[in-house]
Amino acid sequence: MNGQVRNQIKPGMEVNIVLKQDQRTGKLTKGTVKDLLTNSPNHPHGIKVRLSDGQVGRVKEILSPQS
Protein backbone atom coordinates (compact mmCIF):
# COMPACT_ATOMS: atom_id res chain seq x y z
CA MET A 1 0.00 0.00 0.00
CA ASN A 2 1.40 3.40 -0.91
CA GLY A 3 1.47 6.35 1.50
CA GLN A 4 -0.41 8.98 -0.51
CA VAL A 5 -3.69 8.98 1.45
CA ARG A 6 -3.56 10.56 4.92
CA ASN A 7 -6.41 8.59 6.54
CA GLN A 8 -4.59 5.28 5.79
CA ILE A 9 -1.67 6.28 8.04
CA LYS A 10 -1.92 6.25 11.83
CA PRO A 11 0.66 6.77 14.61
CA GLY A 12 2.24 3.47 15.60
CA MET A 13 2.20 1.98 12.10
CA GLU A 14 5.34 0.53 10.51
CA VAL A 15 6.21 2.36 7.28
CA ASN A 16 9.00 2.88 4.78
CA ILE A 17 9.77 6.55 4.16
CA VAL A 18 12.16 8.41 1.89
CA LEU A 19 14.17 11.08 3.70
CA LYS A 20 14.78 14.49 2.08
CA GLN A 21 18.46 13.70 1.46
CA ASP A 22 17.54 10.33 -0.09
CA GLN A 23 14.98 11.63 -2.60
CA ARG A 24 17.45 11.39 -5.51
CA THR A 25 18.38 7.77 -4.78
CA GLY A 26 14.98 6.65 -3.47
CA LYS A 27 16.62 4.92 -0.48
CA LEU A 28 13.93 3.83 1.99
CA THR A 29 14.10 4.13 5.77
CA LYS A 30 11.94 1.87 7.93
CA GLY A 31 10.34 3.14 11.10
CA THR A 32 7.27 3.67 13.26
CA VAL A 33 5.04 6.71 12.69
CA LYS A 34 4.97 9.19 15.58
CA ASP A 35 3.31 12.27 13.98
CA LEU A 36 1.61 13.09 10.68
CA LEU A 37 2.97 16.37 9.29
CA THR A 38 0.93 16.70 6.07
CA ASN A 39 -2.49 18.27 6.65
CA SER A 40 -4.00 17.69 3.20
CA PRO A 41 -6.07 14.48 2.71
CA ASN A 42 -3.64 13.18 0.07
CA HIS A 43 -0.29 14.06 -1.48
CA PRO A 44 1.20 12.76 -4.76
CA HIS A 45 4.70 12.27 -3.27
CA GLY A 46 3.50 10.66 -0.04
CA ILE A 47 2.27 11.93 3.32
CA LYS A 48 5.05 13.55 5.37
CA VAL A 49 5.53 11.95 8.78
CA ARG A 50 7.88 12.05 11.76
CA LEU A 51 9.15 8.67 12.90
CA SER A 52 9.53 7.69 16.56
CA ASP A 53 13.31 8.25 16.23
CA GLY A 54 12.76 11.83 15.01
CA GLN A 55 13.48 11.35 11.30
CA VAL A 56 11.13 13.14 8.88
CA GLY A 57 10.20 11.93 5.41
CA ARG A 58 7.43 11.00 3.00
CA VAL A 59 5.70 7.62 3.28
CA LYS A 60 6.37 5.34 0.30
CA GLU A 61 5.03 2.05 1.72
CA ILE A 62 2.80 1.05 4.61
CA LEU A 63 4.18 -2.16 6.11
CA SER A 64 1.85 -2.92 9.01
CA PRO A 65 -1.84 -3.50 8.23
CA GLN A 66 -4.31 -0.80 9.21
CA SER A 67 -5.96 -1.56 12.54
Wavefront OBJ file of the C-alpha trace (Angstrom):
o trace
v 0.000 0.000 0.000
v 1.395 3.404 -0.910
v 1.473 6.351 1.499
v -0.406 8.979 -0.508
v -3.692 8.978 1.450
v -3.558 10.564 4.921
v -6.409 8.588 6.537
v -4.592 5.278 5.790
v -1.673 6.285 8.039
v -1.920 6.250 11.833
v 0.661 6.772 14.615
v 2.240 3.474 15.604
v 2.199 1.984 12.096
v 5.344 0.526 10.511
v 6.214 2.360 7.285
v 9.003 2.880 4.781
v 9.770 6.551 4.164
v 12.162 8.408 1.893
v 14.166 11.078 3.697
v 14.779 14.488 2.079
v 18.457 13.704 1.463
v 17.536 10.325 -0.088
v 14.981 11.635 -2.597
v 17.451 11.389 -5.512
v 18.376 7.768 -4.782
v 14.977 6.648 -3.471
v 16.623 4.920 -0.481
v 13.935 3.833 1.991
v 14.101 4.132 5.769
v 11.939 1.866 7.926
v 10.337 3.142 11.101
v 7.274 3.670 13.264
v 5.041 6.712 12.687
v 4.966 9.187 15.581
v 3.309 12.273 13.976
v 1.613 13.093 10.681
v 2.968 16.371 9.288
v 0.933 16.701 6.070
v -2.486 18.268 6.650
v -4.002 17.693 3.198
v -6.072 14.482 2.713
v -3.641 13.177 0.072
v -0.287 14.058 -1.479
v 1.195 12.759 -4.761
v 4.701 12.272 -3.271
v 3.503 10.660 -0.040
v 2.275 11.926 3.320
v 5.049 13.555 5.372
v 5.533 11.952 8.783
v 7.883 12.053 11.760
v 9.148 8.672 12.903
v 9.532 7.688 16.560
v 13.312 8.252 16.233
v 12.758 11.834 15.010
v 13.478 11.353 11.303
v 11.129 13.140 8.878
v 10.201 11.932 5.406
v 7.425 10.996 3.003
v 5.698 7.623 3.276
v 6.366 5.344 0.301
v 5.034 2.047 1.716
v 2.803 1.055 4.612
v 4.177 -2.156 6.107
v 1.852 -2.921 9.011
v -1.843 -3.496 8.235
v -4.312 -0.799 9.210
v -5.958 -1.558 12.539
l 1 2 3 4 5 6 7 8 9 10 11 12 13 14 15 16 17 18 19 20 21 22 23 24 25 26 27 28 29 30 31 32 33 34 35 36 37 38 39 40 41 42 43 44 45 46 47 48 49 50 51 52 53 54 55 56 57 58 59 60 61 62 63 64 65 66 67
